[in-house]
Amino acid sequence: MKKTIIFSILTLLCGSAFAQKATIKVTNDEKTQRQEVVEVSLSAIEKKLGKGSNFVIKNALNQEVSYQKTHDGKVLLDVAVRPCGSAIFTVEKGNPREAKVFVTGRQYPERVDDIAWENDRTAYRLYGPALQANKERAFGIDVWVKNTPDLEVEKRYDVELSNHPAIEKLKKEGKNEEAHAMEEATTYHYDHGYGLDCYKVGPTLGCGAPGVIINGELILPYSYKTYKILDNGPLRFAVELAYCPTDMGKNKGVVEHRILSLDKGSNYNKMTVWYEGLKTGAQIAPGVVVHSEDTESIILGKDFALYADPTDNPAAQNFQIYTGVLFPNGVEQTVMRPIEGAPGAAGHLLGIKHISNNEKYTYYFGSAWSKNDVRSLTEWKLRSEETLAALKNPLAVSVE
């Protein structure tokens, strides 16, 4: 009996070491409104509530807000903070409600191993080993524009791929008009009211892939060799990839590692790159392709490069895709570099920086569409500069 009482008292005392609530404070020191996903330390929350505790997060109006736990021990919150203000959130023990998914992605083995991902603004894809095996030369990152916050990628793949056999059957039967009509109605290369794929990649960096310069030559990695999805919504998608670039001279056997992520509400992805096995000096060179139809719509800054891409059919589409790379950690130079062997491509806008073996470098790449949330290159420059300023001056986050 005494042992039971003592055990109960000890349990009570141990339990009382943890609070029932914690407070998250997000502070904005800048004179501009901020709306973005922030990272909160999960261990800091668990230090207050107890390790492994289930919890809900509420805003200042006592409304429950959605959050995401990440693979690297963070809790993600989508916050709005007034200029020179603070946002307060309360963390309580409890079971959170199911969250609406704003960001997601996966591998599509049914479409030659594409890895595609999207948020509420736009979508992207990387090309996989099955495409490389088919000898198609597509190296960089593709952009799929959209003008809806809803998730579209899964539906686009499903509609396109599920109708392909019927289209081929009609063509074999000589019913070309019917085949063309079905193709127009189902392909994601046409806008059916929600966006489309009209961005040309080919043997280029596309939108934001990293190149590496060795002995003056820009080397573009082909398709990824391995991948691991680290986080998959509702507020962030993250994937780790390994590439094995060829034509590296004395640096044979080099492995390029990438971790990229995309958050809710952001026009820009985060990319961290490092090279394993570099034996000689190299320069990392992330960038965006410049197409021959428009070589004038370019803005180069000391730590960013922006472009208004004319799409794969400028005269018929009559809209633009805005692309860019941001370098909050700095580069040695930003340049327009010509390219050979890529039909329709005039060159790349690059940020160039020397890199050592296993040295990690982080930059950001992204896009917008003139039929959605950015209407001109001038507006894209403003959006990009504000994003760059926010990256250099992150919101302060504390757990109390």
Backbone hydrogen bonds, N-H to C=O, Kabsch-Sander energy under -0.5 kcal/mol:
donor,donor_aa,acceptor,acceptor_aa,energy
5,I,1,M,-2.1
6,I,2,K,-2.7
7,F,3,K,-2.6
8,S,4,T,-2.2
9,I,5,I,-2.4
10,L,6,I,-2.5
11,T,7,F,-2.5
12,L,8,S,-2.2
13,L,9,I,-2.6
14,C,10,L,-2.7
15,G,11,T,-2.4
16,S,12,L,-2.0
17,A,14,C,-1.0
18,F,15,G,-1.5
19,A,48,K,-2.4
22,A,91,V,-2.0
24,I,89,F,-3.0
25,K,23,T,-0.5
25,K,398,S,-2.6
26,V,87,A,-2.7
27,T,25,K,-0.5
27,T,396,A,-2.8
28,N,85,G,-3.2
29,D,27,T,-0.6
34,R,81,V,-2.4
36,E,79,V,-2.0
38,V,77,L,-2.9
40,V,75,V,-2.5
42,L,73,G,-2.0
43,S,73,G,-0.5
45,I,41,S,-1.4
46,E,42,L,-2.7
47,K,43,S,-1.8
48,K,44,A,-0.8
48,K,45,I,-0.8
49,L,45,I,-2.5
50,G,46,E,-2.6
53,S,50,G,-1.6
56,V,92,E,-2.9
57,I,65,V,-0.6
58,K,90,T,-2.8
59,N,63,Q,-2.4
62,N,59,N,-2.1
65,V,57,I,-3.1
68,Q,76,L,-1.3
70,T,74,K,-2.4
73,G,70,T,-1.3
75,V,40,V,-2.8
76,L,68,Q,-3.3
77,L,38,V,-2.0
78,D,66,S,-0.5
79,V,36,E,-2.8
79,V,77,L,-0.8
81,V,34,R,-2.8
84,C,30,E,-2.2
85,G,82,R,-1.8
87,A,26,V,-2.6
89,F,24,I,-2.7
90,T,58,K,-2.6
91,V,22,A,-3.3
92,E,56,V,-2.6
92,E,90,T,-0.5
93,K,20,Q,-1.3
94,G,54,N,-1.7
102,F,100,K,-0.6
102,F,234,P,-2.2
103,V,234,P,-0.8
104,T,118,E,-1.9
106,R,116,A,-2.0
108,Y,114,D,-3.8
111,R,108,Y,-2.1
112,V,109,P,-0.7
113,D,108,Y,-0.8
114,D,108,Y,-1.0
114,D,111,R,-1.6
115,I,126,L,-2.1
116,A,106,R,-2.1
116,A,114,D,-0.5
117,W,124,Y,-2.3
118,E,104,T,-2.4
119,N,122,T,-2.3
123,A,144,W,-1.9
124,Y,117,W,-2.8
125,R,142,D,-1.4
126,L,115,I,-2.6
128,G,112,V,-0.8
131,L,112,V,-1.0
131,L,128,G,-0.7
132,Q,128,G,-1.6
133,A,129,P,-2.3
134,N,130,A,-0.9
134,N,131,L,-0.6
135,K,132,Q,-1.8
136,E,131,L,-1.4
138,A,136,E,-1.3
139,F,202,G,-2.6
140,G,202,G,-0.8
140,G,204,T,-0.9
141,I,205,L,-1.7
142,D,125,R,-2.7
144,W,123,A,-2.9
145,V,143,V,-0.5
145,V,196,L,-1.6
146,K,121,R,-0.5
147,N,194,Y,-1.0
156,R,152,E,-2.4
157,Y,153,V,-2.5
158,D,154,E,-2.3
159,V,155,K,-2.8
160,E,156,R,-2.4
161,L,157,Y,-2.9
162,S,158,D,-2.3
163,N,159,V,-1.2
164,H,160,E,-0.7
167,I,163,N,-1.9
168,E,164,H,-2.4
169,K,165,P,-2.0
170,L,166,A,-2.1
171,K,167,I,-2.0
172,K,168,E,-2.1
173,E,169,K,-1.6
174,G,171,K,-1.4
175,K,170,L,-2.6
176,N,174,G,-1.6
179,A,175,K,-2.3
180,H,176,N,-2.7
181,A,177,E,-2.3
182,M,178,E,-2.3
183,E,179,A,-2.4
184,E,180,H,-2.5
185,A,181,A,-1.6
186,T,182,M,-1.0
186,T,183,E,-0.7
187,T,183,E,-2.5
190,Y,187,T,-1.0
192,H,190,Y,-0.6
192,H,195,G,-0.8
196,L,145,V,-0.8
197,D,188,Y,-2.9
198,C,196,L,-0.7
204,T,202,G,-2.0
207,C,141,I,-2.5
208,G,206,G,-1.0
208,G,287,G,-1.7
209,A,205,L,-1.5
211,G,285,A,-1.2
212,V,219,I,-1.8
213,I,283,Q,-3.4
214,I,212,V,-0.6
214,I,217,E,-2.1
217,E,214,I,-1.8
219,I,212,V,-2.9
219,I,217,E,-0.7
224,Y,127,Y,-1.3
225,K,242,A,-3.3
226,T,242,A,-1.3
228,K,240,E,-2.1
230,L,228,K,-0.5
230,L,238,A,-2.2
231,D,238,A,-1.6
232,N,233,G,-0.5
233,G,236,R,-3.3
237,F,262,L,-2.3
238,A,231,D,-2.4
239,V,260,L,-2.4
240,E,228,K,-2.9
241,L,258,R,-2.9
242,A,226,T,-2.0
243,Y,256,E,-2.9
251,N,248,M,-2.3
254,V,251,N,-1.3
255,V,276,E,-2.4
256,E,243,Y,-2.6
257,H,255,V,-0.6
257,H,274,W,-3.1
258,R,241,L,-2.6
259,I,272,T,-2.2
260,L,239,V,-2.3
261,S,270,K,-2.1
262,L,237,F,-2.2
264,K,235,L,-2.1
266,S,263,D,-1.5
269,N,365,F,-4.0
270,K,261,S,-2.7
271,M,363,Y,-3.0
272,T,259,I,-2.5
273,V,361,Y,-2.8
274,W,257,H,-1.8
276,E,255,V,-3.0
277,G,275,Y,-0.6
282,A,355,I,-0.9
283,Q,213,I,-2.0
284,I,353,K,-2.9
285,A,211,G,-3.2
287,G,209,A,-1.5
288,V,349,L,-1.6
289,V,206,G,-1.9
290,V,347,G,-3.3
292,S,344,G,-2.7
294,D,291,H,-1.6
298,I,296,E,-2.4
299,I,306,L,-2.4
301,G,299,I,-0.5
301,G,304,F,-2.9
304,F,301,G,-0.6
305,A,325,V,-2.0
306,L,299,I,-3.0
307,Y,323,T,-2.3
308,A,297,S,-2.0
309,D,307,Y,-0.8
309,D,321,I,-3.1
312,D,198,C,-1.9
316,A,313,N,-0.5
317,Q,313,N,-3.1
318,N,314,P,-2.2
321,I,309,D,-2.2
322,Y,320,Q,-0.5
322,Y,368,A,-2.6
323,T,307,Y,-2.7
323,T,321,I,-0.5
324,G,366,G,-1.7
325,V,305,A,-2.0
326,L,364,Y,-3.0
327,F,303,D,-2.7
330,G,327,F,-1.9
332,E,352,I,-2.3
333,Q,352,I,-1.2
335,V,350,L,-2.3
337,R,335,V,-0.6
337,R,348,H,-3.0
339,I,346,A,-1.0
345,A,342,A,-2.3
346,A,290,V,-2.7
347,G,290,V,-1.6
348,H,337,R,-2.8
349,L,288,V,-2.7
350,L,335,V,-2.9
350,L,348,H,-0.6
351,G,286,P,-2.2
352,I,333,Q,-2.8
353,K,284,I,-1.9
355,I,282,A,-2.5
358,N,275,Y,-3.3
359,E,356,S,-1.9
360,K,358,N,-0.5
361,Y,273,V,-2.4
363,Y,271,M,-2.5
364,Y,326,L,-2.3
365,F,269,N,-1.7
366,G,324,G,-2.2
367,S,267,N,-1.7
368,A,322,Y,-1.8
370,S,320,Q,-2.3
372,N,369,W,-2.0
374,V,369,W,-1.4
380,W,376,S,-2.2
381,K,377,L,-2.3
382,L,378,T,-1.8
383,R,379,E,-2.7
384,S,380,W,-2.6
385,E,381,K,-2.6
386,E,382,L,-2.2
387,T,383,R,-2.1
388,L,384,S,-2.6
389,A,385,E,-2.4
390,A,386,E,-2.1
391,L,387,T,-2.1
392,K,388,L,-1.9
393,N,389,A,-1.2
396,A,27,T,-2.2
398,S,25,K,-2.1
400,E,23,T,-3.2
